[in-house]
Amino acid sequence: MIIKFDEIGTSILPKFKGGEKEFAADMFFDGTNRIFRGRLIPGATIGMHTHDDSCEVIFILSGHGTIMEQAPDGNPTTQAVCPGDCLYCPKGHTHSLMNTSPEEDLVFYAAVPKQ
């Protein structure tokens, strides 16, 4: 199956998961799994959220940002992300994503498979 993100309508999600500004997503959903191309404008964030019944894989295409993660043991980490980075949030973990670039959108592909 080929997913053509340019042919999927863009959803604008304000303050997604409690984040700042808005999250734009060209999202494929088959009733169980989500695969999408996402975009965060400068200063926008996806709020901290836990993957209780799924994991998430994110591949950064362009822009720069920060991933904030918190393992089930409560230990938080923050790391810079850039094009080519692949982020993995295992089932049961908590994370957030922020665009730290002052002028460039943070663009990424993500997959959230139900487990």
SULCORKA-V994759 format. One record per residue. OMEGA is omega in whole degrees, -180 to 180 (999 if undefined). BURIAL is 1 if it has 24 or more other ideal C-beta (glycine too) atoms within 12 Angstrom, else 0. D_FIRST is the distance of its C-alpha to the first C-alpha in Angstrom with 2 decimals. Layout:
omega=OMEGA burial=BURIAL d_first=D_FIRST
omega=OMEGA burial=BURIAL d_first=D_FIRST
This chain:
omega=177 burial=0 d_first=0.00
omega=177 burial=0 d_first=3.79
omega=-180 burial=0 d_first=6.54
omega=-176 burial=0 d_first=9.74
omega=179 burial=1 d_first=12.56
omega=180 burial=0 d_first=15.18
omega=178 burial=0 d_first=14.22
omega=177 burial=0 d_first=14.50
omega=180 burial=0 d_first=18.16
omega=174 burial=0 d_first=19.99
omega=176 burial=0 d_first=21.77
omega=-176 burial=0 d_first=25.16
omega=180 burial=1 d_first=26.36
omega=175 burial=0 d_first=30.06
omega=-176 burial=0 d_first=31.50
omega=-179 burial=1 d_first=28.27
omega=-180 burial=1 d_first=29.33
omega=-179 burial=0 d_first=32.87
omega=-179 burial=1 d_first=32.16
omega=177 burial=0 d_first=33.81
omega=-176 burial=1 d_first=32.90
omega=178 burial=1 d_first=29.33
omega=177 burial=1 d_first=25.73
omega=-178 burial=1 d_first=23.19
omega=169 burial=1 d_first=19.51
omega=-165 burial=1 d_first=16.41
omega=171 burial=1 d_first=14.81
omega=179 burial=1 d_first=11.62
omega=-179 burial=0 d_first=12.98
omega=-178 burial=0 d_first=11.81
omega=179 burial=0 d_first=15.49
omega=-174 burial=0 d_first=15.69
omega=177 burial=0 d_first=13.81
omega=174 burial=1 d_first=13.98
omega=-175 burial=1 d_first=12.25
omega=169 burial=1 d_first=14.29
omega=-177 burial=1 d_first=16.19
omega=179 burial=1 d_first=19.80
omega=173 burial=1 d_first=23.10
omega=176 burial=1 d_first=26.65
omega=180 burial=1 d_first=29.56
omega=179 burial=0 d_first=32.64
omega=-179 burial=0 d_first=34.28
omega=179 burial=1 d_first=31.46
omega=164 burial=1 d_first=30.45
omega=-175 burial=1 d_first=28.17
omega=179 burial=1 d_first=30.85
omega=180 burial=1 d_first=31.50
omega=-177 burial=1 d_first=29.49
omega=175 burial=0 d_first=28.94
omega=-177 burial=1 d_first=25.77
omega=-176 burial=0 d_first=27.42
omega=180 burial=0 d_first=24.50
omega=170 burial=0 d_first=21.70
omega=174 burial=1 d_first=21.43
omega=175 burial=1 d_first=20.02
omega=-178 burial=1 d_first=18.84
omega=177 burial=1 d_first=19.63
omega=-177 burial=1 d_first=19.41
omega=-180 burial=1 d_first=22.07
omega=-180 burial=1 d_first=21.36
omega=-178 burial=0 d_first=24.75
omega=-180 burial=1 d_first=27.95
omega=-179 burial=1 d_first=30.02
omega=179 burial=1 d_first=30.44
omega=173 burial=1 d_first=31.62
omega=174 burial=1 d_first=29.96
omega=-177 burial=1 d_first=32.34
omega=175 burial=1 d_first=31.78
omega=179 burial=0 d_first=33.89
omega=179 burial=0 d_first=33.64
omega=179 burial=0 d_first=34.78
omega=176 burial=0 d_first=38.20
omega=-178 burial=0 d_first=38.61
omega=180 burial=0 d_first=38.71
omega=173 burial=0 d_first=37.24
omega=176 burial=0 d_first=35.94
omega=-180 burial=0 d_first=35.11
omega=175 burial=0 d_first=33.46
omega=177 burial=0 d_first=32.69
omega=-179 burial=1 d_first=29.13
omega=-178 burial=1 d_first=28.15
omega=-179 burial=0 d_first=25.34
omega=179 burial=0 d_first=23.69
omega=174 burial=1 d_first=24.59
omega=-177 burial=0 d_first=22.21
omega=179 burial=1 d_first=23.56
omega=176 burial=0 d_first=23.16
omega=-179 burial=1 d_first=24.69
omega=174 burial=0 d_first=25.08
omega=180 burial=0 d_first=25.41
omega=-179 burial=0 d_first=28.93
omega=-178 burial=1 d_first=29.35
omega=179 burial=1 d_first=30.14
omega=177 burial=1 d_first=29.18
omega=180 burial=1 d_first=29.39
omega=-178 burial=1 d_first=28.29
omega=172 burial=1 d_first=30.60
omega=-179 burial=1 d_first=30.57
omega=179 burial=1 d_first=33.87
omega=-179 burial=1 d_first=33.71
omega=-174 burial=0 d_first=36.42
omega=-173 burial=0 d_first=34.72
omega=174 burial=0 d_first=31.04
omega=172 burial=1 d_first=27.99
omega=-177 burial=1 d_first=26.15
omega=-176 burial=1 d_first=22.44
omega=168 burial=1 d_first=19.86
omega=177 burial=1 d_first=16.34
omega=174 burial=1 d_first=16.45
omega=178 burial=1 d_first=14.73
omega=179 burial=1 d_first=16.80
omega=174 burial=0 d_first=15.78
omega=-178 burial=0 d_first=18.32
omega=999 burial=0 d_first=20.33
